Amino acid sequence: MPDSIYDYLQQDMVCEGLLECFHGLKQLDVQIFQTLGASQQPLTVDEIADRVDRERSTAYRSVQRLLETGFIEQEQVNYENGGYYHVYHAADADDVADEMQDLLNDWYAKMGQLIAEFRETYSQSQDQVPPVQ
């Protein structure tokens, strides 16, 4: 993973890299997101685990991270005789992209503010330094 913004800009990125960059998701999280996006129907955690060749508990932790970010959605399916289970599907791509755009805009505004503070702080301190003779 790159150490700086400069490093990020120098590397070749793919759109899935946004998931890692914006939310610190792991490679397995991206793989599960892609699996759910390619599926014609929602999947259970067991089905997800089988498709990504991981233990159920590992897949479940990844699913929970993806739920927290809003990249996937959970639905409850009820049995006729009582009880239920959950299935998961990828969130709408436009909604995910809008959320990332909002996050980027917030980050950009924050960085702009910090750069202005940097400029003000260090411009003032340079004005106070006596000239070298």
Steps between C-alpha positions, in 0.01 A plus 500: 500500500642841412627721781395836360255670267789555261563122494130433428507741207810335355357149491255349256169467679188310406150593611495222762800672660258770610342256743837442666602866484179655634420252775815299561333184378704185460550302182249239620240776551549612140478140380172447686361829370586390145345157562174654622500748212534218248233282661153497347345442843580583862731256678525362853828522691551128438461550125735797507760301696481218244543736205805675647642176647519624859371386836151616590624710794754679278237573236259618770750755637556633150125521438465700823767749385322538167165554675655772718623687194167464320654315205270204551150459638341233715152353461317272740330193355234341723424129513130408487519309831692774680863601502695692243835541329679787330608546142727771361528690175714784369359847562399713203820614326372857462428523874847368584662740253299794640611413852865483391464834319356658816785358705754630249340846503514508881864390493585759234341779705686387813834484316438844349440639848819338633704632208367852566597464867845377394542795266392748767717349773818471298460824306482687830802321645708573188406869529645501853834336410782756471673502162828310467800729458 
